[in-house]
Amino acid sequence: MSLDLCKMSLQQTRDLLELTDATLRSLCCRRFTGEELYVEAIRRVLGGKGRRGPQSIFVAMNGEPGCLCRGRVFHLRSGEIIEGSEDILIDPSSVYAIPSLSDAVIVSNWSEASETIDTYQALFHPKVKEFVGAPITNFIACRISGEPRGAIFAFNYVREATEYDAGVLMSLAVVIGSLVTLSNEVRETESAFVYTIEALARACEAAEEATGEHIVRVNRYAGALAANLGLSPDFVETISYSAQMHDVGKIRVPNEILLKPGRLTADEERLMRLHPVFGEKILGDSPRLRVAREVAVAHHENWDGSGYPYGLKGGDIPLAGRIVKLADVYDALRSRRSYKPPLSHRDALEVFRRGDDRIEPKRHFDPDILKTFFEIEHMYESIYESVAVAPPREWSF
């Protein structure tokens, strides 16, 4: 092997290791889909910077047994991915289907396989040829093991396709197969985690009638605010299922207080005001529940420090709590209570502008969050109208 190939091989191996390390570190944060993973792997390892990488890549993954497999063609130009196709669907009984790839790796150059380049084209799926956009002169095909199974095809290497190129592609296929399988398993675990969170939230709300709609809406309000504040996709996703945990501490409050018609006595109010602390303790120290814990303990804190349970002020209040505070207040204003009728969206907006006997917007809400709320208030109206209106439910500020 020449010195240049040795250096290239070392760099490609390093890129694979860095990708593997970065992916494993980010698995718990759900920072990628399977497609994002293999696109990034292709970009890092097969770009070639014009030296010897392929011009196009076709990655296909099997669906359920008996179903179509699907894939996409990506073009590589100067080491960068240029997405070049829509989904290409392949019948599982077709000669182009992944199970037809009997060998672990195939290296093929037209001069060794056909009399002419034109006759060589018969080997390839029509849609693949269309999106490659040029006559295919060579290719390497390699199976992707794991679940789901797949295959990666690299077309039109600058020179002839070689066993060296096949080794690089095979290493890439092993990494993609391993990480996609692992990410799918993590995604299943994540789904089970979110389901458990939803079940706990509903259990804590069970004493109060029809509050399932309330927690669904608060999740959506919080997610919309977080997204429009420009927060990270990870945070938006997390708060969109954690917001429903805001009242988890109410499971420690007696039902006769939760369900009491009308206003609470001073002693009852003091006990009710402990529910954020109860929620903080119930959710514990798990890093996975950090946002839910911040929501539970901080959604009754006020921007000026006049809230409870700890009288936190300004930026000392966890961001998740500041977001869910506004979301919860909006839904409370829109909902019917034993001592008040529901407000229209327009009347609720007036409360956020001018306040009422309980709410002082400039003192109670983060000004940036309040500003963003007014920018997307139409989304709040749509969310409320899209979910059935909840019957009476007690709340306090």
ZAMARVEX-377909 format. One record per residue (C-alpha): residue number from 1; residue in one letter; x, y, z. Coordinates in steps of 0.05 Angstrom, whole numbers, padded with zeros to 5 digits, m for minus. Layout:
REM ZAMARVEX-377909
r seq=NUM type=A px=X py=Y pz=Z
...
This chain:
REM ZAMARVEX-377909
r seq=1 type=M px=00000 py=00000 pz=00000
r seq=2 type=S px=00027 py=00069 pz=m00018
r seq=3 type=L px=00042 py=00122 pz=00035
r seq=4 type=D px=m00017 py=00164 pz=00010
r seq=5 type=L px=m00065 py=00105 pz=00017
r seq=6 type=C px=m00037 py=00091 pz=00087
r seq=7 type=K px=m00049 py=00163 pz=00108
r seq=8 type=M px=m00119 py=00162 pz=00077
r seq=9 type=S px=m00135 py=00096 pz=00112
r seq=10 type=L px=m00113 py=00124 pz=00180
r seq=11 type=Q px=m00155 py=00186 pz=00170
r seq=12 type=Q px=m00217 py=00146 pz=00150
r seq=13 type=T px=m00207 py=00100 pz=00210
r seq=14 type=R px=m00201 py=00160 pz=00256
r seq=15 type=D px=m00264 py=00190 pz=00226
r seq=16 type=L px=m00302 py=00125 pz=00239
r seq=17 type=L px=m00278 py=00123 pz=00311
r seq=18 type=E px=m00297 py=00196 pz=00323
r seq=19 type=L px=m00366 py=00184 pz=00293
r seq=20 type=T px=m00376 py=00123 pz=00337
r seq=21 type=D px=m00353 py=00160 pz=00399
r seq=22 type=A px=m00397 py=00221 pz=00384
r seq=23 type=T px=m00458 py=00177 pz=00370
r seq=24 type=L px=m00450 py=00136 pz=00434
r seq=25 type=R px=m00443 py=00199 pz=00475
r seq=26 type=S px=m00506 py=00229 pz=00444
r seq=27 type=L px=m00550 py=00167 pz=00446
r seq=28 type=C px=m00582 py=00187 pz=00512
r seq=29 type=C px=m00599 py=00255 pz=00483
r seq=30 type=R px=m00633 py=00225 pz=00421
r seq=31 type=R px=m00594 py=00272 pz=00375
r seq=32 type=F px=m00601 py=00234 pz=00311
r seq=33 type=T px=m00645 py=00189 pz=00269
r seq=34 type=G px=m00618 py=00128 pz=00233
r seq=35 type=E px=m00615 py=00167 pz=00168
r seq=36 type=E px=m00579 py=00225 pz=00200
r seq=37 type=L px=m00528 py=00176 pz=00225
r seq=38 type=Y px=m00511 py=00143 pz=00160
r seq=39 type=V px=m00511 py=00209 pz=00122
r seq=40 type=E px=m00460 py=00237 pz=00171
r seq=41 type=A px=m00419 py=00172 pz=00165
r seq=42 type=I px=m00419 py=00178 pz=00089
r seq=43 type=R px=m00397 py=00251 pz=00092
r seq=44 type=R px=m00340 py=00237 pz=00140
r seq=45 type=V px=m00311 py=00174 pz=00109
r seq=46 type=L px=m00328 py=00171 pz=00036
r seq=47 type=G px=m00323 py=00243 pz=00013
r seq=48 type=G px=m00253 py=00233 pz=m00012
r seq=49 type=K px=m00242 py=00308 pz=m00023
r seq=50 type=G px=m00236 py=00292 pz=m00097
r seq=51 type=R px=m00180 py=00241 pz=m00086
r seq=52 type=R px=m00213 py=00174 pz=m00096
r seq=53 type=G px=m00281 py=00173 pz=m00064
r seq=54 type=P px=m00344 py=00151 pz=m00101
r seq=55 type=Q px=m00389 py=00202 pz=m00135
r seq=56 type=S px=m00455 py=00174 pz=m00110
r seq=57 type=I px=m00480 py=00130 pz=m00053
r seq=58 type=F px=m00544 py=00090 pz=m00050
r seq=59 type=V px=m00565 py=00068 pz=00020
r seq=60 type=A px=m00624 py=00021 pz=00026
r seq=61 type=M px=m00656 py=m00009 pz=00088
r seq=62 type=N px=m00705 py=m00068 pz=00092
r seq=63 type=G px=m00775 py=m00057 pz=00117
r seq=64 type=E px=m00819 py=m00109 pz=00150
r seq=65 type=P px=m00816 py=m00179 pz=00120
r seq=66 type=G px=m00850 py=m00180 pz=00052
r seq=67 type=C px=m00853 py=m00104 pz=00049
r seq=68 type=L px=m00816 py=m00057 pz=00003
r seq=69 type=C px=m00746 py=m00036 pz=00021
r seq=70 type=R px=m00730 py=00037 pz=00012
r seq=71 type=G px=m00667 py=00077 pz=00000
r seq=72 type=R px=m00640 py=00143 pz=m00024
r seq=73 type=V px=m00584 py=00164 pz=m00070
r seq=74 type=F px=m00535 py=00216 pz=m00045
r seq=75 type=H px=m00484 py=00252 pz=m00088
r seq=76 type=L px=m00415 py=00269 pz=m00062
r seq=77 type=R px=m00379 py=00330 pz=m00089
r seq=78 type=S px=m00313 py=00353 pz=m00059
r seq=79 type=G px=m00325 py=00314 pz=00003
r seq=80 type=E px=m00394 py=00341 pz=00017
r seq=81 type=I px=m00462 py=00306 pz=00013
r seq=82 type=I px=m00512 py=00333 pz=m00037
r seq=83 type=E px=m00579 py=00299 pz=m00028
r seq=84 type=G px=m00599 py=00275 pz=m00096
r seq=85 type=S px=m00662 py=00233 pz=m00093
r seq=86 type=E px=m00730 py=00221 pz=m00062
r seq=87 type=D px=m00744 py=00152 pz=m00032
r seq=88 type=I px=m00732 py=00095 pz=m00080
r seq=89 type=L px=m00777 py=00035 pz=m00065
r seq=90 type=I px=m00753 py=m00035 pz=m00085
r seq=91 type=D px=m00798 py=m00096 pz=m00087
r seq=92 type=P px=m00771 py=m00151 pz=m00042
r seq=93 type=S px=m00779 py=m00202 pz=m00099
r seq=94 type=S px=m00737 py=m00159 pz=m00147
r seq=95 type=V px=m00667 py=m00177 pz=m00168
r seq=96 type=Y px=m00647 py=m00109 pz=m00139
r seq=97 type=A px=m00673 py=m00127 pz=m00069
r seq=98 type=I px=m00624 py=m00129 pz=m00011
r seq=99 type=P px=m00631 py=m00205 pz=00001
r seq=100 type=S px=m00605 py=m00215 pz=m00070
r seq=101 type=L px=m00538 py=m00188 pz=m00046
r seq=102 type=S px=m00511 py=m00256 pz=m00028
r seq=103 type=D px=m00438 py=m00236 pz=m00016
r seq=104 type=A px=m00415 py=m00192 pz=00042
r seq=105 type=V px=m00381 py=m00146 pz=m00008
r seq=106 type=I px=m00379 py=m00139 pz=m00084
r seq=107 type=V px=m00327 py=m00100 pz=m00123
r seq=108 type=S px=m00343 py=m00089 pz=m00196
r seq=109 type=N px=m00314 py=m00048 pz=m00254
r seq=110 type=W px=m00348 py=m00045 pz=m00321
r seq=111 type=S px=m00287 py=m00067 pz=m00359
r seq=112 type=E px=m00285 py=m00133 pz=m00320
r seq=113 type=A px=m00360 py=m00147 pz=m00321
r seq=114 type=S px=m00387 py=m00125 pz=m00389
r seq=115 type=E px=m00367 py=m00113 pz=m00461
r seq=116 type=T px=m00389 py=m00040 pz=m00459
r seq=117 type=I px=m00410 py=00013 pz=m00408
r seq=118 type=D px=m00479 py=00012 pz=m00439
r seq=119 type=T px=m00491 py=m00062 pz=m00426
r seq=120 type=Y px=m00463 py=m00053 pz=m00356
r seq=121 type=Q px=m00522 py=m00007 pz=m00339
r seq=122 type=A px=m00570 py=m00067 pz=m00340
r seq=123 type=L px=m00545 py=m00087 pz=m00271
r seq=124 type=F px=m00576 py=m00027 pz=m00237
r seq=125 type=H px=m00646 py=m00006 pz=m00214
r seq=126 type=P px=m00676 py=00045 pz=m00263
r seq=127 type=K px=m00689 py=00097 pz=m00208
r seq=128 type=V px=m00619 py=00090 pz=m00181
r seq=129 type=K px=m00590 py=00103 pz=m00250
r seq=130 type=E px=m00636 py=00162 pz=m00259
r seq=131 type=F px=m00613 py=00195 pz=m00195
r seq=132 type=V px=m00540 py=00178 pz=m00203
r seq=133 type=G px=m00546 py=00220 pz=m00266
r seq=134 type=A px=m00487 py=00192 pz=m00304
r seq=135 type=P px=m00467 py=00124 pz=m00333
r seq=136 type=I px=m00444 py=00078 pz=m00277
r seq=137 type=T px=m00373 py=00054 pz=m00290
r seq=138 type=N px=m00359 py=00017 pz=m00225
r seq=139 type=F px=m00390 py=00002 pz=m00158
r seq=140 type=I px=m00379 py=m00031 pz=m00091
r seq=141 type=A px=m00437 py=m00062 pz=m00053
r seq=142 type=C px=m00436 py=m00083 pz=00019
r seq=143 type=R px=m00488 py=m00110 pz=00067
r seq=144 type=I px=m00508 py=m00072 pz=00129
r seq=145 type=S px=m00521 py=m00122 pz=00184
r seq=146 type=G px=m00564 py=m00110 pz=00245
r seq=147 type=E px=m00637 py=m00090 pz=00251
r seq=148 type=P px=m00661 py=m00067 pz=00203
r seq=149 type=R px=m00616 py=m00101 pz=00152
r seq=150 type=G px=m00593 py=m00059 pz=00093
r seq=151 type=A px=m00540 py=m00048 pz=00040
r seq=152 type=I px=m00496 py=00008 pz=00017
r seq=153 type=F px=m00475 py=00017 pz=m00056
r seq=154 type=A px=m00419 py=00064 pz=m00077
r seq=155 type=F px=m00418 py=00085 pz=m00150
r seq=156 type=N px=m00367 py=00116 pz=m00197
r seq=157 type=Y px=m00302 py=00118 pz=m00160
r seq=158 type=V px=m00254 py=00166 pz=m00195
r seq=159 type=R px=m00208 py=00108 pz=m00213
r seq=160 type=E px=m00225 py=00035 pz=m00214
r seq=161 type=A px=m00259 py=00008 pz=m00152
r seq=162 type=T px=m00209 py=m00032 pz=m00111
r seq=163 type=E px=m00205 py=m00080 pz=m00052
r seq=164 type=Y px=m00179 py=m00022 pz=m00011
r seq=165 type=D px=m00242 py=00018 pz=m00026
r seq=166 type=A px=m00283 py=m00044 pz=m00009
r seq=167 type=G px=m00249 py=m00048 pz=00059
r seq=168 type=V px=m00267 py=00024 pz=00075
r seq=169 type=L px=m00339 py=00013 pz=00054
r seq=170 type=M px=m00344 py=m00052 pz=00094
r seq=171 type=S px=m00318 py=m00017 pz=00157
r seq=172 type=L px=m00369 py=00038 pz=00146
r seq=173 type=A px=m00425 py=m00013 pz=00138
r seq=174 type=V px=m00406 py=m00048 pz=00203
r seq=175 type=V px=m00407 py=00018 pz=00241
r seq=176 type=I px=m00473 py=00040 pz=00210
r seq=177 type=G px=m00506 py=m00027 pz=00224
r seq=178 type=S px=m00483 py=m00027 pz=00297
r seq=179 type=L px=m00502 py=00044 pz=00313
r seq=180 type=V px=m00569 py=00044 pz=00276
r seq=181 type=T px=m00589 py=m00020 pz=00313
r seq=182 type=L px=m00568 py=00010 pz=00379
r seq=183 type=S px=m00603 py=00075 pz=00366
r seq=184 type=N px=m00667 py=00038 pz=00348
r seq=185 type=E px=m00664 py=00001 pz=00414
r seq=186 type=V px=m00652 py=00066 pz=00451
r seq=187 type=R px=m00711 py=00097 pz=00415
r seq=188 type=E px=m00756 py=00039 pz=00438
r seq=189 type=T px=m00731 py=00049 pz=00509
r seq=190 type=E px=m00745 py=00123 pz=00503
r seq=191 type=S px=m00816 py=00110 pz=00480
r seq=192 type=A px=m00827 py=00066 pz=00541
r seq=193 type=F px=m00798 py=00121 pz=00586
r seq=194 type=V px=m00845 py=00174 pz=00557
r seq=195 type=Y px=m00904 py=00127 pz=00565
r seq=196 type=T px=m00886 py=00117 pz=00638
r seq=197 type=I px=m00882 py=00192 pz=00648
r seq=198 type=E px=m00951 py=00200 pz=00617
r seq=199 type=A px=m00979 py=00145 pz=00661
r seq=200 type=L px=m00951 py=00177 pz=00724
r seq=201 type=A px=m00978 py=00245 pz=00704
r seq=202 type=R px=m01048 py=00217 pz=00692
r seq=203 type=A px=m01046 py=00178 pz=00757
r seq=204 type=C px=m01030 py=00242 pz=00795
r seq=205 type=E px=m01087 py=00278 pz=00761
r seq=206 type=A px=m01137 py=00221 pz=00771
r seq=207 type=A px=m01171 py=00253 pz=00831
r seq=208 type=E px=m01191 py=00313 pz=00789
r seq=209 type=E px=m01241 py=00303 pz=00734
r seq=210 type=A px=m01220 py=00302 pz=00661
r seq=211 type=T px=m01151 py=00334 pz=00670
r seq=212 type=G px=m01121 py=00289 pz=00617
r seq=213 type=E px=m01137 py=00342 pz=00566
r seq=214 type=H px=m01103 py=00394 pz=00610
r seq=215 type=I px=m01036 py=00358 pz=00613
r seq=216 type=V px=m01038 py=00345 pz=00538
r seq=217 type=R px=m01049 py=00419 pz=00525
r seq=218 type=V px=m00995 py=00441 pz=00574
r seq=219 type=N px=m00945 py=00395 pz=00540
r seq=220 type=R px=m00962 py=00426 pz=00473
r seq=221 type=Y px=m00962 py=00498 pz=00498
r seq=222 type=A px=m00894 py=00488 pz=00530
r seq=223 type=G px=m00864 py=00455 pz=00468
r seq=224 type=A px=m00889 py=00512 pz=00424
r seq=225 type=L px=m00859 py=00565 pz=00470
r seq=226 type=A px=m00793 py=00529 pz=00476
r seq=227 type=A px=m00787 py=00521 pz=00400
r seq=228 type=N px=m00803 py=00593 pz=00387
r seq=229 type=L px=m00754 py=00616 pz=00440
r seq=230 type=G px=m00701 py=00584 pz=00396
r seq=231 type=L px=m00682 py=00531 pz=00446
r seq=232 type=S px=m00648 py=00466 pz=00425
r seq=233 type=P px=m00689 py=00410 pz=00393
r seq=234 type=D px=m00669 py=00365 pz=00451
r seq=235 type=F px=m00698 py=00414 pz=00502
r seq=236 type=V px=m00761 py=00424 pz=00461
r seq=237 type=E px=m00772 py=00349 pz=00457
r seq=238 type=T px=m00759 py=00339 pz=00531
r seq=239 type=I px=m00804 py=00395 pz=00556
r seq=240 type=S px=m00859 py=00372 pz=00509
r seq=241 type=Y px=m00868 py=00310 pz=00552
r seq=242 type=S px=m00841 py=00337 pz=00619
r seq=243 type=A px=m00889 py=00395 pz=00625
r seq=244 type=Q px=m00946 py=00348 pz=00644
r seq=245 type=M px=m00908 py=00333 pz=00709
r seq=246 type=H px=m00920 py=00403 pz=00736
r seq=247 type=D px=m00972 py=00380 pz=00787
r seq=248 type=V px=m00944 py=00312 pz=00803
r seq=249 type=G px=m00937 py=00334 pz=00876
r seq=250 type=K px=m01012 py=00339 pz=00883
r seq=251 type=I px=m01014 py=00264 pz=00894
r seq=252 type=R px=m00993 py=00282 pz=00966
r seq=253 type=V px=m01050 py=00332 pz=00975
r seq=254 type=P px=m01115 py=00304 pz=01004
r seq=255 type=N px=m01173 py=00297 pz=00955
r seq=256 type=E px=m01219 py=00338 pz=00998
r seq=257 type=I px=m01174 py=00397 pz=00986
r seq=258 type=L px=m01162 py=00383 pz=00912
r seq=259 type=L px=m01236 py=00374 pz=00899
r seq=260 type=K px=m01263 py=00428 pz=00945
r seq=261 type=P px=m01311 py=00475 pz=00909
r seq=262 type=G px=m01294 py=00548 pz=00917
r seq=263 type=R px=m01233 py=00579 pz=00949
r seq=264 type=L px=m01188 py=00545 pz=01000
r seq=265 type=T px=m01178 py=00565 pz=01073
r seq=266 type=A px=m01110 py=00593 pz=01094
r seq=267 type=D px=m01088 py=00525 pz=01122
r seq=268 type=E px=m01112 py=00489 pz=01060
r seq=269 type=E px=m01075 py=00539 pz=01016
r seq=270 type=R px=m01011 py=00529 pz=01056
r seq=271 type=L px=m01015 py=00454 pz=01044
r seq=272 type=M px=m01032 py=00463 pz=00971
r seq=273 type=R px=m00971 py=00508 pz=00963
r seq=274 type=L px=m00927 py=00450 pz=00984
r seq=275 type=H px=m00944 py=00409 pz=00922
r seq=276 type=P px=m00883 py=00435 pz=00883
r seq=277 type=V px=m00837 py=00410 pz=00939
r seq=278 type=F px=m00874 py=00344 pz=00940
r seq=279 type=G px=m00865 py=00339 pz=00865
r seq=280 type=E px=m00790 py=00353 pz=00870
r seq=281 type=K px=m00782 py=00297 pz=00921
r seq=282 type=I px=m00825 py=00248 pz=00882
r seq=283 type=L px=m00783 py=00258 pz=00818
r seq=284 type=G px=m00718 py=00248 pz=00855
r seq=285 type=D px=m00647 py=00258 pz=00829
r seq=286 type=S px=m00649 py=00221 pz=00762
r seq=287 type=P px=m00614 py=00261 pz=00707
r seq=288 type=R px=m00668 py=00237 pz=00659
r seq=289 type=L px=m00721 py=00272 pz=00701
r seq=290 type=R px=m00683 py=00337 pz=00710
r seq=291 type=V px=m00729 py=00379 pz=00667
r seq=292 type=A px=m00792 py=00348 pz=00697
r seq=293 type=R px=m00764 py=00362 pz=00766
r seq=294 type=E px=m00750 py=00435 pz=00748
r seq=295 type=V px=m00821 py=00441 pz=00720
r seq=296 type=A px=m00852 py=00411 pz=00783
r seq=297 type=V px=m00815 py=00454 pz=00833
r seq=298 type=A px=m00812 py=00520 pz=00795
r seq=299 type=H px=m00878 py=00530 pz=00758
r seq=300 type=H px=m00907 py=00573 pz=00814
r seq=301 type=E px=m00846 py=00617 pz=00822
r seq=302 type=N px=m00854 py=00690 pz=00800
r seq=303 type=W px=m00805 py=00732 pz=00760
r seq=304 type=D px=m00801 py=00784 pz=00816
r seq=305 type=G px=m00789 py=00732 pz=00871
r seq=306 type=S px=m00859 py=00734 pz=00900
r seq=307 type=G px=m00877 py=00663 pz=00882
r seq=308 type=Y px=m00869 py=00596 pz=00918
r seq=309 type=P px=m00843 py=00549 pz=00944
r seq=310 type=Y px=m00773 py=00581 pz=00948
r seq=311 type=G px=m00784 py=00653 pz=00926
r seq=312 type=L px=m00735 py=00647 pz=00868
r seq=313 type=K px=m00726 py=00708 pz=00825
r seq=314 type=G px=m00710 py=00723 pz=00752
r seq=315 type=G px=m00658 py=00678 pz=00720
r seq=316 type=D px=m00651 py=00637 pz=00784
r seq=317 type=I px=m00718 py=00605 pz=00766
r seq=318 type=P px=m00705 py=00544 pz=00721
r seq=319 type=L px=m00723 py=00560 pz=00649
r seq=320 type=A px=m00769 py=00499 pz=00644
r seq=321 type=G px=m00808 py=00525 pz=00704
r seq=322 type=R px=m00815 py=00594 pz=00674
r seq=323 type=I px=m00842 py=00565 pz=00608
r seq=324 type=V px=m00892 py=00518 pz=00641
r seq=325 type=K px=m00916 py=00572 pz=00688
r seq=326 type=L px=m00943 py=00612 pz=00630
r seq=327 type=A px=m00971 py=00550 pz=00596
r seq=328 type=D px=m01007 py=00528 pz=00659
r seq=329 type=V px=m01036 py=00597 pz=00673
r seq=330 type=Y px=m01062 py=00604 pz=00602
r seq=331 type=D px=m01098 py=00537 pz=00606
r seq=332 type=A px=m01126 py=00554 pz=00674
r seq=333 type=L px=m01154 py=00619 pz=00648
r seq=334 type=R px=m01187 py=00584 pz=00589
r seq=335 type=S px=m01218 py=00529 pz=00633
r seq=336 type=R px=m01281 py=00529 pz=00674
r seq=337 type=R px=m01273 py=00530 pz=00750
r seq=338 type=S px=m01324 py=00521 pz=00805
r seq=339 type=Y px=m01318 py=00596 pz=00820
r seq=340 type=K px=m01309 py=00624 pz=00750
r seq=341 type=P px=m01330 py=00614 pz=00678
r seq=342 type=P px=m01278 py=00598 pz=00624
r seq=343 type=L px=m01247 py=00658 pz=00589
r seq=344 type=S px=m01244 py=00665 pz=00514
r seq=345 type=H px=m01176 py=00668 pz=00481
r seq=346 type=R px=m01184 py=00743 pz=00471
r seq=347 type=D px=m01201 py=00755 pz=00545
r seq=348 type=A px=m01143 py=00711 pz=00567
r seq=349 type=L px=m01097 py=00754 pz=00525
r seq=350 type=E px=m01123 py=00816 pz=00562
r seq=351 type=V px=m01104 py=00783 pz=00628
r seq=352 type=F px=m01034 py=00771 pz=00602
r seq=353 type=R px=m01030 py=00844 pz=00580
r seq=354 type=R px=m01064 py=00880 pz=00639
r seq=355 type=G px=m01069 py=00828 pz=00694
r seq=356 type=D px=m01127 py=00814 pz=00742
r seq=357 type=D px=m01137 py=00804 pz=00816
r seq=358 type=R px=m01087 py=00746 pz=00817
r seq=359 type=I px=m01040 py=00756 pz=00758
r seq=360 type=E px=m00991 py=00814 pz=00748
r seq=361 type=P px=m00957 py=00797 pz=00682
r seq=362 type=K px=m00896 py=00842 pz=00689
r seq=363 type=R px=m00882 py=00816 pz=00758
r seq=364 type=H px=m00899 py=00743 pz=00748
r seq=365 type=F px=m00872 py=00723 pz=00679
r seq=366 type=D px=m00804 py=00723 pz=00647
r seq=367 type=P px=m00809 py=00782 pz=00598
r seq=368 type=D px=m00777 py=00744 pz=00540
r seq=369 type=I px=m00824 py=00686 pz=00549
r seq=370 type=L px=m00884 py=00733 pz=00554
r seq=371 type=K px=m00861 py=00769 pz=00490
r seq=372 type=T px=m00855 py=00703 pz=00453
r seq=373 type=F px=m00923 py=00681 pz=00478
r seq=374 type=F px=m00956 py=00743 pz=00446
r seq=375 type=E px=m00919 py=00727 pz=00381
r seq=376 type=I px=m00949 py=00657 pz=00379
r seq=377 type=E px=m01014 py=00667 pz=00417
r seq=378 type=H px=m01053 py=00641 pz=00357
r seq=379 type=M px=m01019 py=00574 pz=00366
r seq=380 type=Y px=m01044 py=00571 pz=00438
r seq=381 type=E px=m01115 py=00584 pz=00415
r seq=382 type=S px=m01108 py=00528 pz=00363
r seq=383 type=I px=m01080 py=00479 pz=00415
r seq=384 type=Y px=m01136 py=00494 pz=00464
r seq=385 type=E px=m01190 py=00485 pz=00411
r seq=386 type=S px=m01159 py=00421 pz=00385
r seq=387 type=V px=m01165 py=00386 pz=00452
r seq=388 type=A px=m01231 py=00377 pz=00488
r seq=389 type=V px=m01245 py=00429 pz=00542
r seq=390 type=A px=m01235 py=00401 pz=00611
r seq=391 type=P px=m01288 py=00404 pz=00666
r seq=392 type=P px=m01273 py=00441 pz=00732
r seq=393 type=R px=m01205 py=00435 pz=00764
r seq=394 type=E px=m01174 py=00472 pz=00822
r seq=395 type=W px=m01112 py=00514 pz=00813
r seq=396 type=S px=m01073 py=00567 pz=00851
r seq=397 type=F px=m01020 py=00619 pz=00838
